[in-house]
């Protein structure tokens, strides 16, 4: 293989550089076809675990209870909320929002049913329901009812903060439901009997879902833009914020897109400045930029052709490719200039020798970096898997194009005079060489302390998924989420499901005779004062009286006192938790109804009767979303206070499951927790577990690479330690600073290992060459620091500065990624220029005895 490469370099690349460049340009043109298909994705599917059983369960619940996506709009007027002016503006805002294409409905405080306007006995409730828009509605009574209703308080409005909410509902995406169901059918068949045709069907369904998601994202983006334009007209008289899952997704896509463009360009501009500052030659600025541009262009085109979408997790792949490519270019430039200063040889021989000396270290650097990124393939999370493949293919593209374009352009430009920096003139690397040799014991001691710092810090690591913490406090999305979180009952949804023990089917024939309502039961209720004669005998428009007497609706017999007591017990437990906000369930409706019954609990027959008198439109609000009679199941919706500083989601989910298993006895029912909070937590926990398990495999793979490269087990072990320290140190920093592991920061260890090995390989390869001159460890350290150390310093400085630019983002995952990677690369540089040479000397990586240093 190496002979083929050598033949290509000598006979084609160096002798026909123009032809080679034309061929490269032709290859790049092929990737143009994929540019239009390059996509960003921040949908819920990009943040969940493939094959997660909880995901399938969540989708079943969503279909069963008719859950819809929605935006939440908070409205805090300057005037009192229930003033004529505020209600008029609120009504107009709601009406304007209803005109936006793609919005199914807008629900506001003006639309919800008022049950006590004025207060009436339950037998008159059906004909007494009003809304705030009803001309006969009493505003003060409505204000009192809404402010105290367990259904609306701290969800629809918060009078203490003069704030109300509007819920902007999207239509249920039936097309997506059908596509997901079809794919799930293919999955199930494939598990029973795998076949190529089924795999093709699965891949086709996945691709169709991806395209559908992209189309829906575009529609949602347009919808949110239209909503924001409407809101602009109302900002003068009220404080208005927009929130909700679609808003979060849209803003994440917007931030990722802006970061890709702004920081991609920013990093590029900064790299130009760094290259000019280091080399002071236009061609040493232009050649690396051409290599970087070719790599990024080809990868963007390839991702478009493969329809691999860039997500939050992979959003920094362009910056990574720029830095990896630039790293190789700097090593080539420094080695070329070094050979130019040392040897008087022909231009073609100088280029050939540069490639020959740098090729193997760069090849192994790419291989070990690829091993690190390929560890992401076992995560089970499609965006993480794709990120691993993206970077692996990107590394291949970077290595191939750099080692073709760089020498071809240098050959075309011909020999140029070089103002070459003299060896040893770099003060930083010279200082580090002296520091390492004179204070070697201190270097080892500090390294040991860093290990302690790392171990303790890593033990403090937490895995979290708080979306509100992803955004800067000055952003609209953060402010909107904060208002919703603190004034309107929380943000992140959680579902608690109660599956009741199996019982007889609820039909007229199967209902126990003692529960069928008869005329005598009617008389009993009348005697108790629960209803009066007019309720059953009067001319009731909705016909619920006939329903009781003729038993047309047997579902009412599902609502027993025992089931309601169990639901109340779970509801009250969840409501008492410090981390929970608004809790809604069937118990909420029961609490409202008990207010009409002197706050007394209902018997089973009263519950059956109550179910019948509730109007259908009100059932859709307080019963159908929280009870499935067919599945013998109740649902409790919980909204978590996402901004709570004490909230640890993984621990809380475990605590809720454990506590409810104790509170609800087996004979009463079983508890299962679901919702997006569970799915995101599963994703993070899975990624964390897979990364911990695979980091050992990554280091084992790199060790094998080192053994093949160095053919010395002692040298391989020494080489791995600075990389292990750099990767571990950044995890320690995260633990001490309480920066949570999330979908972006959790990949930093792999990325650090991947990039840090570059320095280790280059240094040891050069040290071995320098040591062979006079078998003197100390002199070899000085010479290695003066040559390859200089290239390492330039490369690392550029990488650190490039990643540091990311801290200017408004998207906190990007900030953490840039800051932590910069820290890791700084530690990796120090480790390679201090700890590594010290260990080479102390542990005698080479057999020859060191000679006394002779300083000039």
N, C-alpha and C positions, 0 to 999 in steps of 0.2 A: 504493500500500500504506500509506504513512504517513498519507495522507488518510483512509483507512478506519479506521486506528487512532485518529486524532485525532477522527473523528466518533463512534466508539464511546466514547471517554473523555468527551467533552463531553456527549453526548446520553444515554448509558446509565450508564456507570460512576459519574460524579460526581452525576448527578441521580437515579439509582435504585440506590443502593448496597445497600440491603437485598435487593432482587430479585436483584442480581448475586451476593451472598453465598449466597443460597438456591440459586441455580443452581450455584455452586461446590460447595456441600455435596452437592447431588444428583449432581454428577459424581464426587465422591470416593466416594460410596456405591457407584458402579459398580465401583470398584477393590476393594471389600471381598471380592468373589468370588475374588480371587487371593491373599488373605492366607494361606489354608490350604495353598496350593501353593508358598509361598515356601520354597526349599530351599537347603541348604548342601552342597557337594560338594568332597571332597579326595581322590577316587579317583585311581588311577594315570592314568586317561584324561584327567583334568583337568590333568595335568602333562606331557603328551607332545605331539608335533608331528603335526598332522593330515596325512595323506598321506605320512608318513615311511616310506620303504622298509624301514628298519631295524625299524619297528614290525611290519610284516607278517611279516618274517623271524623276529622274536622270538616272535610268536604261533604260527608254524609250529613253532618249536623247542619251545615250551611244550606244544603238543599232541603232538608226536613223542615227547618224553621224559617226558611225564606229570607236568609240574611242578605242584605244588599250593601254594596259599597256606598259611602256617603262622605260628604264634606261637612265640617262643622264651622259655622260662622258665628263669632261672638260679637255682640252689639252692645256697647256701653254708651248711651247718649249723654250729652251734657245736661239736659233737663231730666227730671225724674222719669223713670222708665214708664210709669203708668199715666203720665201726663198726656193730654190730647195730642200735643205736638209730637211727642216721641212715638206714640202708637201709630199716628198717621204716617210718619216717616218709615217706621218699621214695616207697615203694611205696603207702602209703595216699594220699599226695597225688596220685600218678598215677591211682589207682583213682577218687578223687573227681572228678578232672578228666574222666575218661572218661564220667561220668554227665551232663555238660553237653550240652544239646541243640545240635546243629550241629557238634560235634567228631567227626571221623571216627576219629581214632586219636591216642594219646599214646605217644610213644616215649621211653624213658628208658634209663639205663645198666642197668636191670634187664632190658631186653628184647633187647638186641643179642646176636648170636651170639658165643660164646666158642670159639675154634678151638684153643686150647692149654690145655685144662683137663681132663686133663693133656696135655702135648705128645705127639703120636703121629705116626707116618709118614702120609704123604698118603693111602695106601690105606685107612687107618682113620678118616680125617677125617669121612666122611659120617655115621658112627654115633657120633661123639664130640662133635658140636656141642651145646653147652649154653647156658644163660643163667644169670644170677645167681640167678634164682628156682628153678633146678633144685636139689633137695635134695643132689645129689651134687657140686655146684659147689664148688670150693675158692676161698674168698674171696681168699686171699693171691695165688694164681696168677692169678685174675681181675684183681685190682688191678694186678699186674705187667703182664699182657697189655694191659689197657685203657690203662695209662699209657704204653705204648710202641708201641701199634698206630698205624700211619700213617693208618688210617681214623678213629680215634676221638680221638686226642690233640689237644688244643687245639680240638676241635670239640664233642665230647660231654662231655669233662671236662678239668679242669686241676688236677692234684693239688697243684701248688705253691700254688695259691690255695684248695684244698679246695672247688672249685666244679665242679658238673656242670650239664648242661642237659637240659631236656625239650623235645621238639619236639611242638607241638600242631597236628596237621594238620586242615585244612578239607577237605570233599569238593570234588572238581573240579566247577566250575560248568559243567556241560554245556549248560545253557540259554543261558548267555552265549556259549559257543563257537559254538552254532548261530546265534544272533542276529548275531554278528560275521561269521560265514561268509556268512550271507545278505546282509548289507549289503555285504560285499566283492564278492560276485557282482554286486550292483546297480551298484557303483562301476565294475567292469570292463566291464559292458555299456554303462554311460553314457559311458565313455571312448571306446568304439568308435562308438557312435551315440547322442548325447544326445537325450533326449525328456522331455517333461513328466511322463509316467507313471513313468518311471524315477526322476526327481527326487522325485516324491511317495513312491515306494517307499523311496528313500534316507532321506528326512525321516522317514517312518513308522518305519523300522528304527532310526534314531537316537533317536527319541522312545521307542520300546520299550526300547532298551538303557538309556536314561537312567532310565526308570521301574524297570527291573530292578535297576540299580545302586543306586537309592534303597532298594528293598526289601532288597537284600542288605546295604546299609550299616546299616539298622535291625536286621537279624538279627545282624550282626557286633557292633554296639554292645551288644545284649542279651547276646551270648555273652561279650564281654570283661567286661561288668559281672558276669556270673555267675562267671567265672573269678576276678575280683578278690575277690569275696565268699568264695570258697573259700580263696584265698591268705591272707586275713586270719586264718584259723584256724591258720596255720602260721608266722606271722611271729615268734612268741615264741622259737622254737628255731632259726631260720635267717634268713639274709639272702636275700630273694627279690625278683627283678626280672623284669618282663615286657617283652618287646620283640618285634620283627618288623614287617613292612610293614603288616599290618592294624592293629596297635597304633599305629604312626606316623600312619596315616590317621585313625584314630578320635580320637587326641589332637589332631591338627591341626584336625579338625572341631570338637572340644570347645573348643579355644582360640579358633578363629575365632568360634564362637557366643558364647562368653563376652565376647570383645572387642567384638563387635557390640552386645551388650546393655550390658555394663559401661561401655565407653568411649563408646558412643553416649549413654548416660545421663550419664556423667561429663562429656563435652564439653558436653552440653546444660545441665547444672547450672552448669558453669563459665561458659558463655556468658551465663546469666542474671545471674551475679554481675558479669561484665564490663559487660553492658548497664546494669545498675543503677549501677555505679561511674561509668560514662561519662555517662549522661543523667539519672540520679536522678529518673526519672519512670516510674510503673508502666506506662503505656500504651506507652512506648518499649521496655519489656521484653516486654510481652505480644504486641504486634503482630508483632515479628520471630519470636517463638516460634510463633505461629499459622502464619505463613508457612512456617517450617521444618517444622513438624509436617505441614502439608498436602503439602509437596513429598515428604517421606520416606514418608508414608502412601501417596500416589499411586504412587510408584516401587516400593515393596514390592509393592503390589497388581499393578502392571503386570508386574513380573518374575515373579510367580506365574502370571499369566494367560499370559504368553509361555513359561513353564517355563524361564526362564533361571536357572540355579543360580549362587549366589554361591560363589566359590572363594577360595583363599588370595590370589590376585592381586587380586580385586575386593572383598576383605573390608572395605576401608575406604571403600567408596563412600558409606555413610551419613554418615561424618564429612566427606567431601568435599562432599556435597550441603548439609549443615548450614552449612559454612563459606562456600560460594559464595552460598547464599541469604542468609546473615547479612550478607555483604559488600554485597550490593545494598540490603538493608534499612538498613544504617548510612549508606550514601550518600544514600538517600532521606530519612532522619531528619535528617542533618546539613544537607542542602540546604533542607529544610522549615524548620528552626529558623533557618537563615541568612536565608531570605526573610522569616520572621516578624520577625526583628530589624531588617531593613533597610527593609521596605516596609509601609505601612499599607493593606492591600488586603483584600477579602472572603475568607472562608474557602475558598470554592470556587475562587476565582481563585488563592489561595495554593497549594492542592493541584494545580491544573491547571499552574501555573507550575513547581512542583517536578517533576512528571512530565515536562514538556516539556524541562527542562534536564538531567535525568538519563537520560532514555530512550535517547537516541542513544549516549552513552558506554557505558551498560550493554548495549545491543544489540550493539555492536561488541566489547565485552568477552566476551559470550557466544559470538559468532561465532568470535572468535580462540581462545577456550578450547575450543570445539567442534572447531576445526581441529586443535588439539594432540592432543585425545583420539582423533580419528578417524585419526590416524597409526597407532594401535594395530591398525587393521583389517587391515593388510597383514602382520601377524606370522605368520599361518598357524596360530596356536595358538588353539583355540576359546575357552578361558577369557579370553585376552587380547582377542580380538575382541569377545567379549560385554562385557568391561569397557569397551572403547571405546564400544560402543553404549549400554551402561548410562549412562555419564557424558554422552554426547551427548544422549540422551533426558532425562536428569536435568537438564541445563543448560536445555533447552527448557522443561521443567516448572517449574524454578526461576524462570526469567525470566517466564514467563506468569503463574504463580500469584502471584508477588510483586507484579507490576505490576497485578494485579487486586485481590488481598486487601488490600494495604497502603492504597491510596487509598480503597477502599470502607469499611474500618473507620475510617480517619481522618475521612471524611465523616460516618459515623454518630455518632462521638464528638463531633463539632463542634469549634469553636475552643476552645483551652485556653491559658491563660497559660503562657509559657515562660521559665524562668530560663536564658536563652541565654548561653553562654560568649562573651565578647567576642573579636572577631577579633584574632589575634596574642597572645592570652593563653596559648596552649599553649606551654610553655617548650621542649619538645623540638623542635617544628617551627620555632620562632623561632631556636633555637640552630643547627639544621641550615641554615637560610636564611643566617644570618650566616657560618657555617663555609664554605658553598659560595661566597659572594661574596668573602670575605676570603682564603680559602686555596684558590682554585679550581685553581691549578697543582698543589697538593699532592693535591687530589682526583683529578686526572687521573693523577698519578704513582702514587698508591696503586692506582688502577684498573689501570694497566699492570702493576704488581707482582702484582696478583690474577690477571691474565691469565697471567703466567708461572707462578704457583702452580698455576693450573688446568691448564695444558698439561702441566707436569711430573707433576702428580698423576694426570691422566687417562691418561698413558702407563703408569702403574703399575696400572691397573685390571685386575682378573682376573674371569673368569666361573666361578662355582663352584656346586655343588649339594649341599653337605654337609648332610644332614638333621640330624645330631647337633648342628650349630651353630645350628639353629633354636630350640633349647630352652634355657631357663635351667638352670644347673648344679644347682639345688635341686629340679628337677622329677623325677618318677619316670621319665619316658620317657628323659631324659638319662642318669640313673644306670644304667638298664637297658641302654641302648645302649652306654654306656661299658664295663660289665662284659662284655657280649657282644663288644665290639670288642677289648678288651685281654686278656681271659682266654680267649675261646672262638673265636678265629680271624677276627674281623672282622664287618662288618655288610653293606655294600653289595655285592650280587652282580654278578658279571661272567661272561659266557660266552665262551669261546674255542673256536671250531669248526674242526676239521680236515676238509676234504673231500679224500679220497684220490683219486688218478687212477682213471678208469674201468677196470674189469677185467671178466672173464667173470662171468655170473650164477652165484651159488653154488647149484648143484643137484648131485645125486649124479652125473649124467651129465657135468656140466661140470668137476667137480673133477679136477685133474691126477692121473693114476694114481700118480705118485710121492708124492702126499700122502694117498692113501686108506690108512687103517690096516689092516694085514693081520696074520695070525698071526705072520709073521716080524718085523713092527714091534713086536708085543707082546713077542716074545722079546728084541728089542734093548733095549727099555725095562727088561725084567727084568734083563738083564745089566748095564745101567747102574746098577741099584739104585734107579731112580726109583720103581718099583712092585715088589711081590712077587707071587707067583702067586696068593695069596689074594685080591688086589684084583679080578682079572678072573674068577677061577674061583669065588670065594665067592658066597654067597647075599646079594647087595646089595639092600637093600630098594627103592632108587630106580631100579634097573635101568639104571644108566649104562654097565655093562659091555657089555650088548647093544647099546647105542647106538653104541659104537665099532665093534664087530665087524660089525654089519649096516648101519652108515652111515645110520641113520634121521635124524640131525640134521646135515645138511651145513653149517649155519651155523658150525660150529666151525672150518671151514677158512678162514674170513675172518681169524681171529686169527693173522696171520703175524708172524715175528720182525721183519720190516722195518717193518710198521705199528706194532707195539709200540715199536720203537726211536724212531720219529718222535714218538709220543705222549709217551714218556719225555722226549725232548729238549725238547718244548714245556712239559711239566709242570715240569721242573727249572728252566727259565728263569723261569717265572712264580713258582715257589716262592722263588727267590733274590731277587726284587725286594723292596726295603725296604717298599714301600707295600702289599704283599699279605699277607693272613693265611693262612687255610686254603685249600689247593688240593687238589681231589679229581678223579680221573679214572680211567680204566682202569689207569693206571700205579700207582695206589694198591693195587688188587687184585693186580696182578702183583708188587708189592713184598712184599705179605703172603705170596703163594704161593711166592715165591723163598726166603722164610725156611724153607719146608719142603724146599727143594732145595739146602741148604747155601749159600744166597745166590748161587747160580749162575743165569745167564740161561737162559731156556728156548729151545729150538729151535722151529721152526714146528710140527713134529709133537707136541712136548710141549705146546705151547699149545693145539692142537686137543684133545688128551687132557684137559688141565686144564679146558677149558671144559665137557667132558662130566661131570666129577666134581663140579662145583659144584652144590649143591642149588638148586632153583628159587627158594626163599625168599631165598637169599643172592645169586643173580643179580639179583634185584629191588633189592638194595641197592648192589651194586658193579659191575654190568655194564649193565643196561638203561637206567639214567639217564645213562650215559656213552658208549654205543655204539649206533649204528643201522646194523646190517648191511645192511638194505634200502637205505639212503641212502648206504652206503659212507662213513660219517661217524663221527667221534669228537667228544665234547664234554668240555671241561675246565671245571669250575666253580671260580671264584675268588671269594673274599670279601675285599673291600678293608678295610684298617684306616682307617675313616672319620675317626677322630680324629687321624690322623697330621698333624703341623703342616707336613710337607714335601709333602703330597699335593696335586698340581695335576691334577685329573681330565682336563682336555682334553689337557694335555701328556703325561700318562701313557698315555692311550689311543692317541695318535699314536705315542708311543715304542714301545709294545707291538706295534702293527701293523707298524711299520717294522722292529723288531728280529726279529720272527718271520718276516717276509718274507725276511730274510737267513738266518736259522737253518734254515728249512725250504726246501729246494730245490723247484723247480717239479715235478720228477719224483716228489717225495715227497708233495706235497699242497699245497693252498692254505689260507690262514688267513683267518677272518672273525671279527670281534669283535661280540658282541651283549650283551643284558641290559639291565636297567632303568637301569644307570649310563650306558650308551650313549644310551638314549632321552632321559633327562633332560638329558644333555650336549647332544644334538642340539637339544632345545628351547631351551636357554639360548643356544647359539651362534646359532641361527636368530633368536631374539628380539634378541640383541645386534646381529647384522648388520642386521636390519630396522630397528632403532631408529637405528643410525648412519646408514643410508642415508636414512631418512625424516625425520630431524631437519632436514636441509637443506630438504626439501620443506615441512616444517612452517613453518620460518622464511620460506620463499618465500611460502607461503599467508598468513602473518601480514603480511608485507610488502605483499602485494596489498591486504589489508584496511586497512592503514595508509594506503596510497596513495589508496584510495577515500575513507577518512574524512578524511584531512588534505589530499589533493590537492597534495602537496608531497613530492618524492622525497627531498630533503635531510632533511625532518622525519621521513619514514618510516624512513630509515636510522638517524637519531639515536634514534628510539623503540625500535628493535629491539636496540640495544646493551646497555642495562641488563638486558633479559630474557635475552639470550645469556650475559651475564656471570653472572647468577644461576643459570641452568641448568647452565652449565659449571663454576661454582665448586663446586656440590654434588658433581659427578662428581670434581673434583679432591680434595675432602675425602675421598671414598670411597677414592680411590687412595692418598692419603697414610696414611690410617688402616687400609688393607688390608681394607676392608669389601668383600666380593665382590658383584659384580652377580649377582643371582638373580632369581627370578620376580616378586618384589615390588619390590626396589630399582631394577630396570632400567627401571621405568616412571616413576621420580621426575622425570627430565628433562622428559618430556612434561607431567606434572602441574604442575611448576614453571612451565613456559612458560605453560601454560593459566591459572594463577592470577595469575602475575606481570604479565601484560599488562593486567590490571585497573587497577593503579596507573598504568601508563604512559599508558593511554588517558585516564583521568580527569584526570591532571595536565596533559597537553598540551592537552586540550580547554579546561580552565579557564585555563591559562596564555595561550592564544590570546585568550580573552575579556579577561583582565586586561591583556594587552599592548596590546590595541586601545584602551584607555582613554587612555594617554599615550605609547605607543610607547617605554616605558622598560623595558629588560630587568631591571634590578635591582629596581625597584619591583614589576614583575610577579612576580618571584620571591618577594618578601616577601608580597605579597597572595595569591599562589597557595598558599604554605606556610601562611598563616593561615586559609585556607578549605578548599580541597580537600586540602591537606596534612594538615589535622587529621583529615578523614574517612579518608584513607589510613592515618594513624597508628593511629587507632582500629581500623580494619578489620584491618590487619596485626598489631597487638598481639593482637587477639582470635584471629586465625588461628594465630599463633605459639604462643600459650598453649594453644589448643585442641589443636594437634598435639603439643605437648610432653607432654600427658597420656598419650599412647600409650607413652611410655617406661616406664610402670609395668607394662606387659604382661609376661607370662612367655614370650611368643612373640617371638623375636628379630626376625623379619622386620617385625613390627608396630613394635617398638622402633626399628629402623633407619628405617622409613618415617616415623614421627613425628619423630624427631630430625633427619633429613636434610631433610625438608620444612620444618620450622621454621627450620633454618639457611638454606635457600634463600629462604624468604619474608623473613627478616631482611635478607639481601643484596639482595633485590629492593626492599625498602622503602628501604634506604640508597641504592641505585642510583637510584631514582626521585626521591629528595629531595636528592641531591647531584650525582651524575654527570650525570643527565638535564638538570637546569637549567643546569649548567655548560656542557654541550655546546650547549644551546640558545643560550647567550650567546656562546661562543667561535666557533661555526660559523655564527652569524647565521642561525638558522633562518627568521627573518622579515626582510624587506628593510629595514625601518626601522632607522635608526641608534639605538643606545641613548643615553639621556640620563644625566647624572650623578645618582647616587642622592641623595635628600634624606631623611635620617633625622630623625625627630622627636626 
